[in-house]
């Protein structure tokens, strides 16, 4: 049976969450910014020789629809926290987001034992505020998950806009180190830089945290011929 992975893409509005997701799933770049409420995508991929079904939740910006967050943080296994290298505020926002994830995960050990979620954080180069937002986002994830060992990657998006960069690469690297040596990548949905790597890295983190049962399942008496 193919393993499913629930991945969540989080970050401030306009950092490129939808562009990264659509580029990964459909192989096209969406130029026009159309604020997302919530979109879900499914894509079958092979990671390290294993067939995986990814369910990717593309969320609204941190400014909107906060009531929905606890639910998708509880259900998510892996998280991508995205900021834009062009917006400092989007970087700053992620700290709260991460803490919220950890808080939610910290309360799901009874009702959600069988679910593991991965979270992806996206940041964009041009608006420094999008970077600042990520700290809050990460803390929200960790709060929800009630552990700091949540599959997560920090993503500095729009790295093709080097001339508009306000968040240095070293800032992203330093924040990732503060976040329990969280994975970190800079990406560009437009130039197809590190897009696949974001989602594959989350799959690998989930596999390390909850290994695939593998051969144990073959003992089942139920077979499909």
Secondary structure, 3 states (H helix, E strand, C coil): CCEEEEEEEEECCCCCHHHHHHHHHHCCCCCCCCCCCEEEEEEEEEECCEEEEEEEEEECCCCCCHHHHHHHHHHCEEEEEEEEECEEHHHHEHHHHHHHHHHHHCCCCCCCCCCCEEEEEEEEECEEEEEECEEEEHHHHHHHHCCCCCCEEEEEECCCCHHHCCCCHHHHHHHHHHCCCCEEEECECCCCECHHHHHHHHHHHHHHHCCCCHHHHHHCCCCCC
